[in-house]
Amino acid sequence: MSVPMLRVVETSSFERPVRLRLPFRFGAVTVTEASQIFLRLVIEDSAGQRAEGVAAELMVPKWFDKNPALSNEANADQLRRSLAFACEAGCAAEPAGAFALHAQLEPDHHARCAEAGLNSLVASFGLALFDRAVLDGLCHLTGLTAVELLRRNLPGIADSTTPDLGGFDFRRFLGGLAPAQTLIARHTVGMADFLAAADVDPAAVPDDGLPTSLEGAIRAYGLTHFKLKLSGNETADIARLAAIAAVLDRLAGDYRVTLDGNEQFSEAAQVVAFLRRATAEPRLRRLLQSTLFIEQPIARSVALETPVAAIAAMLPIEIDESDGNMAAFRRALDLGYTGISSKSCKGLYRALLNRARATAVTVAGGTTCFLSAEDLTTQAGIAVQQDLLLASLIGVTHIERNGHHYVDGMQGAPAAEQQAYLAAHGDLYRAAGDRARLRIENGRIAIGSVLASVGLGVATPARRETLEALAAGRSGRAFPAITTA
């Protein structure tokens, strides 16, 4: 089958409010609520056949743009504008293959966002949603799962946006995708989280039967992998990590951790000083021996201007917030970084192409590179399933999961929608009364039903129930549709 030529006929978006059951503190921000945005679009091929595609993402404040002068609602409006720009340009674009459409839109989209004062991560958000919805529609147009679609390279992925991959064998790379049926859940320990069960203030947590402390989460889910947030305050971070280590050393068996700097360090020397002090702390000996990497410690404004070889000599280091465009990973590699995060909100194509880069660099005999899969509080349903699918496609074995800890399952969704997901994806969710909650057993998430679904990771009856609920206004609000002129 050749690459199908597509045009986008129509787009529409919806939002659903999300209340966090526990406050999520990362960096200098504490989040208690946000909105999840859903995109629906219709594509048409050259034979006039049409199919619907969907995507969803939580609009987390103070991550895409950390300007303290912006309100949370202003942050959300930035993301809405980015999506609107992508949809307007997508509906006006000439017919093209799915990846060619992305490549055609990307430079102008980022330029338009920049003119509107929207940074590269905000720009990436809108195009990432648009691209995923197009791919979902293409799966339904062809009747294929996402894995089958990509193995055959029906999107037409090539090196047009990554000239450094000229000559790379995409056919072999994509044909060899072998996603695992399960992923290890890497549990986020937010900076406001209770650690030991004895520390929990009953008045500060919900009585919903879900874990309210790190200790409780380990016992409930059998966790062995953890992501630990840093504040950039050396003394406070050492004390916090020592308290976490006391819990992990006692309960988590042969555990692994990652450290997330969340841009809280101003320069590489500050990170080196912190790691040296941490290494000298006896209470952190086992935790540091179990640490896989440190994520984006340096502020994005300077992170890709500063060599990090001194940090990399102590601990593998990756970029996250600095990953605003397709050139970022190549620049990071030149500075001594060895890894990059995958988040569905930054783009499925970007993650796949960065996986190709890591493969190419490693095969070429240079630095061994890695990708990690990170969460931005993705919500149960379309968003979490597309993110899990992406993580499995790029070959990671563990993925940060935090949405299920800070939000109670499919909170805000009507009962019929939750039942549809339980019926279609019983390996991924479990029932708790009338609530569908993420299923994590022995520290693992099963995604067999996600991989087997025609579409981008979501079974048709479940996705249809979501869109019908949103379109009917039963659990959210709609925005004006955009159609092809």
C-alpha positions in Angstrom: 0.0 0.0 0.0 1.4 3.4 -0.9 1.3 6.4 1.4 -2.3 7.7 1.4 -2.7 11.4 0.4 -4.9 13.1 2.9 -6.6 16.4 3.5 -8.2 17.6 6.7 -11.9 18.4 6.1 -13.0 19.6 9.6 -11.8 20.0 13.1 -13.5 20.6 16.4 -12.4 20.7 20.0 -13.8 20.2 23.5 -12.7 20.6 27.0 -13.3 18.8 30.3 -12.4 20.2 33.7 -10.1 18.0 35.9 -9.8 18.3 39.6 -6.7 16.8 41.3 -7.4 14.7 44.3 -4.0 15.6 45.7 -2.0 18.8 45.0 0.8 18.2 42.5 3.9 20.3 43.2 6.8 20.4 40.7 9.4 23.1 40.5 8.0 26.2 42.0 4.4 25.4 41.1 1.5 23.5 42.8 -1.4 22.4 40.6 -4.8 21.5 41.9 -6.9 21.7 38.8 -6.6 22.0 35.0 -8.6 21.3 31.8 -8.2 18.5 29.4 -8.6 19.4 25.7 -9.9 17.0 23.1 -9.5 17.3 19.3 -11.7 15.6 16.8 -11.0 16.0 13.0 -12.1 14.4 9.8 -9.6 13.4 7.1 -10.3 12.4 3.5 -8.1 10.5 1.1 -7.8 10.9 -2.7 -10.7 8.4 -3.3 -13.0 10.5 -1.2 -13.1 8.1 1.8 -13.4 9.8 5.1 -12.4 8.8 8.7 -12.5 10.5 12.1 -9.4 11.0 14.3 -9.1 12.0 17.9 -6.5 13.1 20.4 -6.5 14.6 23.9 -4.1 16.3 26.3 -4.2 17.9 29.7 -3.4 21.7 29.6 -1.0 21.7 32.6 -0.2 25.3 33.8 3.3 26.5 34.4 5.2 23.9 32.5 5.0 24.9 28.8 5.5 28.5 29.8 6.8 29.1 33.3 6.4 32.9 33.3 5.1 33.7 36.8 3.3 36.7 35.5 0.9 34.5 33.5 -2.2 33.1 35.3 -3.1 29.4 34.9 -6.0 30.4 32.6 -3.6 32.5 30.5 -1.4 29.4 30.2 -4.4 27.3 29.0 -5.3 30.0 26.5 -1.8 29.8 25.1 -2.3 26.1 24.4 -5.8 26.7 22.9 -4.3 29.2 20.5 -1.6 26.8 19.5 -4.1 24.1 18.7 -6.3 26.6 16.8 -3.4 27.7 14.7 -2.5 24.1 13.9 -6.1 23.3 12.9 -6.5 26.4 10.8 -3.3 25.7 8.9 -4.1 22.0 8.6 -7.5 22.6 7.1 -5.9 25.0 4.6 -3.1 22.7 3.6 -2.9 20.9 0.2 -3.4 17.1 0.3 -0.3 15.2 1.5 0.8 12.1 3.3 0.4 12.3 7.1 4.1 12.9 7.8 4.5 15.2 4.8 1.5 17.2 6.1 3.3 17.6 9.5 6.5 18.6 7.8 4.7 21.1 5.7 3.0 22.7 8.7 5.7 22.6 11.3 8.0 25.6 10.3 5.1 28.0 9.6 3.2 26.9 12.7 6.2 27.6 15.0 6.8 30.9 13.2 3.2 31.9 13.7 3.3 30.9 17.3 6.5 32.9 17.9 4.9 36.0 16.3 2.0 35.6 18.8 4.4 35.3 21.7 4.0 31.6 22.2 7.2 29.6 22.9 8.3 26.5 21.1 6.8 24.1 23.7 3.5 25.8 23.4 3.7 25.6 19.6 4.6 21.9 19.8 1.5 21.2 21.9 -1.0 22.2 19.2 0.8 20.5 16.3 1.3 17.3 18.5 -2.5 17.0 19.1 -3.2 17.7 15.4 -0.7 15.1 14.2 -2.0 12.4 16.6 -5.6 13.0 15.5 -4.5 12.7 11.8 -2.7 9.4 12.5 -5.7 8.1 14.4 -7.9 8.9 11.4 -5.4 7.3 9.1 -5.5 4.1 11.2 -9.3 4.0 10.8 -9.1 4.8 7.1 -6.9 1.8 6.6 -8.4 -0.4 9.3 -5.0 -0.9 10.9 -3.6 -0.6 14.4 -1.0 2.1 15.0 1.8 -0.5 15.2 0.8 -2.0 11.8 0.5 1.4 10.3 3.9 2.5 11.4 5.6 -0.8 10.5 4.4 -0.3 7.0 5.3 3.4 7.2 2.0 4.5 5.7 2.4 8.0 7.2 5.5 8.3 5.0 8.1 9.2 7.7 11.3 10.4 6.2 14.3 12.7 7.0 12.8 15.9 5.6 12.7 17.5 9.1 15.9 15.8 10.3 18.7 16.4 7.8 21.2 14.8 10.2 19.3 11.5 9.5 20.0 11.6 5.8 20.5 8.0 4.6 18.9 6.5 7.7 17.1 3.3 6.9 13.5 4.2 8.0 12.0 1.2 6.5 14.2 -1.1 8.6 13.8 1.0 11.7 10.0 1.2 11.5 9.5 -2.3 10.3 11.4 -3.5 13.4 9.1 -1.8 16.0 8.4 -4.3 18.6 6.3 -2.7 21.4 6.1 -4.6 24.7 2.8 -5.8 26.1 3.5 -4.2 29.5 5.4 -1.2 30.8 6.9 -0.6 34.3 5.2 2.3 36.0 7.6 4.9 37.3 5.9 6.7 40.1 6.2 10.4 40.5 7.0 11.7 44.0 5.8 15.3 44.0 7.4 17.9 46.2 4.2 18.2 48.3 3.5 14.5 48.6 3.4 12.7 51.9 6.1 10.0 52.2 5.3 7.7 55.1 1.7 6.7 55.9 2.2 8.0 59.4 2.9 11.5 58.0 -0.5 11.8 56.3 -2.8 14.4 57.6 -6.3 12.9 57.2 -7.8 16.4 56.9 -5.6 17.1 53.8 -6.4 14.0 51.7 -9.5 12.5 50.2 -11.2 9.5 51.6 -11.4 7.7 48.3 -9.6 4.4 48.9 -6.5 5.4 46.8 -3.0 5.8 48.2 -2.2 9.2 49.8 1.5 8.6 50.5 4.6 7.2 48.8 4.5 4.3 51.2 0.8 3.6 50.4 1.5 3.8 46.7 4.3 1.2 46.9 2.1 -1.2 48.8 -1.0 -0.6 46.6 0.8 -1.0 43.2 3.9 -3.0 43.9 6.1 -0.1 42.6 9.8 -0.4 42.0 10.5 2.7 39.8 10.2 6.3 40.9 10.7 9.8 39.7 11.9 12.3 42.3 11.4 16.1 41.9 14.1 18.6 42.8 13.7 22.2 43.9 17.2 23.5 43.1 17.7 24.3 46.8 20.7 22.0 47.7 20.0 21.7 51.4 16.2 21.1 51.0 16.7 18.6 48.2 19.3 16.5 50.2 16.9 16.4 53.1 13.9 15.5 50.9 15.8 12.8 49.0 17.1 11.3 52.3 13.5 11.1 53.6 12.4 9.4 50.3 15.4 7.0 50.4 14.4 5.9 53.9 11.0 4.8 52.5 12.4 3.2 49.3 15.3 1.4 51.0 12.8 -0.2 53.4 9.9 -1.0 51.1 10.8 -0.9 47.4 13.1 -3.9 46.9 15.6 -3.6 44.0 14.3 -0.1 43.0 15.3 2.4 40.4 14.9 6.2 40.4 15.2 9.2 38.1 15.8 12.8 39.3 13.8 15.7 37.7 15.5 19.1 38.0 12.5 20.9 36.3 14.9 23.7 35.2 15.5 24.7 38.9 19.3 25.0 38.5 20.8 28.1 36.8 24.0 26.5 35.6 25.9 23.2 35.2 28.3 24.0 38.1 25.3 24.2 40.5 24.2 20.8 39.4 27.7 19.3 39.9 27.9 20.9 43.3 24.5 19.3 44.3 25.5 15.9 43.0 28.8 16.0 44.8 27.1 16.9 48.1 24.5 14.2 47.5 27.2 11.6 46.8 28.9 12.5 50.2 25.6 11.9 52.1 25.6 8.3 53.5 21.8 8.2 53.6 21.6 8.6 49.8 24.2 5.9 49.0 21.7 3.2 47.8 19.4 5.8 46.2 22.2 7.3 44.0 23.4 3.8 43.1 19.9 3.2 41.8 19.6 6.5 39.9 19.3 6.1 36.1 19.5 9.7 35.0 18.8 13.4 35.8 16.2 15.2 33.7 16.5 18.9 32.6 18.2 20.4 35.7 19.2 23.6 33.9 16.8 26.3 32.9 15.8 26.1 29.2 17.0 29.7 28.6 20.6 28.5 28.9 20.5 24.7 28.9 21.4 24.4 25.2 24.2 26.9 25.4 26.1 25.2 28.2 28.4 22.1 27.9 27.3 19.5 30.5 30.2 17.0 30.3 30.9 17.5 34.0 27.4 16.5 34.9 27.3 13.6 32.4 30.5 12.2 34.0 28.6 11.8 37.2 25.1 10.8 35.9 23.4 10.5 32.5 21.6 13.7 31.7 18.7 14.4 29.4 16.7 17.4 28.2 12.9 17.8 28.6 11.7 21.4 28.6 14.5 22.3 26.1 13.0 19.9 23.6 11.0 22.6 21.7 11.8 21.6 18.1 13.3 18.8 16.0 16.8 20.3 16.2 17.0 20.3 20.0 18.3 16.7 20.6 21.0 17.1 18.0 22.2 20.3 19.7 22.0 18.6 23.1 24.1 15.7 22.0 26.8 18.1 20.9 26.8 19.6 24.4 27.2 16.3 26.2 23.6 15.3 26.9 22.9 11.7 26.2 19.1 11.5 26.5 15.9 13.2 25.7 12.4 12.8 27.1 9.4 11.6 25.2 6.0 13.3 26.0 3.0 12.9 23.7 2.4 16.7 24.2 5.7 17.4 22.3 4.9 15.2 19.3 4.7 11.6 18.3 6.9 12.2 15.2 9.5 14.0 17.3 9.7 11.0 19.7 10.0 8.5 16.8 12.7 10.6 15.0 14.6 11.1 18.2 14.5 7.3 18.8 16.0 7.0 15.2 18.7 9.5 16.2 19.6 7.6 19.3 19.8 4.4 17.3 21.9 6.1 14.6 24.4 7.6 17.1 24.7 4.4 19.1 25.1 2.2 15.9 27.7 4.6 14.6 29.9 3.8 17.6 29.4 7.1 19.4 27.8 7.9 22.7 25.1 5.5 23.8 22.0 7.6 23.8 18.6 7.0 25.5 15.0 8.1 25.4 12.8 8.2 28.5 9.0 8.3 28.7 7.7 11.1 30.9 4.2 12.0 32.0 2.5 15.4 32.1 -0.4 14.2 34.2 -2.0 12.5 31.2 -5.6 11.5 32.0 -7.3 8.1 31.8 -8.9 7.5 28.4 -7.6 8.9 25.0 -4.7 10.8 26.4 -3.1 8.2 28.6 -3.6 5.5 26.0 -1.9 7.4 23.2 1.0 8.3 25.5 1.4 4.6 26.6 1.3 3.6 22.9 4.0 6.1 22.1 6.2 4.9 24.9 5.9 1.3 23.8 6.7 2.3 20.2 10.0 3.9 21.1 11.1 0.9 23.0 11.3 2.1 26.6 10.7 -0.4 29.4 9.4 2.1 32.0 7.3 5.2 31.9 6.6 7.9 34.4 2.9 7.7 35.4 1.4 10.3 37.7 -2.1 11.1 36.4 -3.7 8.1 38.2 -2.1 9.3 41.5 -3.2 12.9 41.4 -6.6 12.4 39.7 -9.1 9.7 40.6 -9.4 7.6 37.5 -11.7 9.0 34.8 -12.9 11.7 37.1 -15.4 14.0 35.4 -16.4 11.5 32.7 -20.0 10.2 32.6 -20.6 6.6 33.9 -21.4 5.3 30.4 -18.1 6.5 29.1 -16.2 4.9 32.0 -18.0 1.6 31.4 -17.1 1.7 27.7 -13.4 2.0 28.6 -13.6 -0.8 31.2 -15.3 -3.0 28.6 -12.8 -2.3 25.8 -9.6 -2.0 27.9 -10.1 -4.2 30.9 -6.3 -4.9 31.1 -5.6 -1.2 31.5 -8.4 -0.2 33.8 -10.1 -1.7 36.9 -13.6 -0.9 38.3 -13.9 0.8 41.7 -17.7 1.2 42.1 -18.7 3.3 39.0 -15.2 4.7 38.5 -12.7 3.4 36.0 -9.2 3.6 37.5 -5.8 2.8 36.0 -4.7 -0.8 36.7 -1.1 -1.2 38.0 -0.2 -4.6 39.3 3.3 -5.7 40.4 4.5 -2.3 39.3 3.4 -2.9 35.7 0.8 -1.5 33.3 -0.7 -3.9 30.7 -1.3 -2.4 27.3 -2.2 -5.3 25.1 -5.7 -3.9 24.3 -4.1 -0.5 23.5 -1.7 -2.1 21.0 -4.5 -4.3 19.4 -7.0 -1.4 18.9 -7.6 -0.1 15.4 -6.6 3.5 15.7 -4.1 5.3 17.8 -4.4 3.1 20.9 -8.1 3.5 21.7 -10.9 1.1 20.9 -13.6 2.6 18.7 -16.6 2.2 21.1 -14.7 3.9 23.9 -13.5 6.8 21.8 -16.9 7.3 20.4 -18.5 7.4 23.9 -16.0 10.1 24.9 -16.8 12.3 21.9 -20.5 11.8 22.2 -20.4 12.8 25.8 -18.4 15.9 25.0 -20.4 16.9 22.0 -23.6 16.6 24.0 -22.1 18.9 26.7 -22.5 16.2 29.4 -19.1 16.7 30.8 -17.3 19.6 29.1 -17.6 22.5 26.7 -17.2 22.7 22.9 -15.4 25.2 20.7 -16.3 26.4 17.2 -15.4 24.0 14.4 -12.9 24.7 11.7 -13.7 23.4 8.2 -11.9 23.3 4.9 -12.6 26.4 2.7 
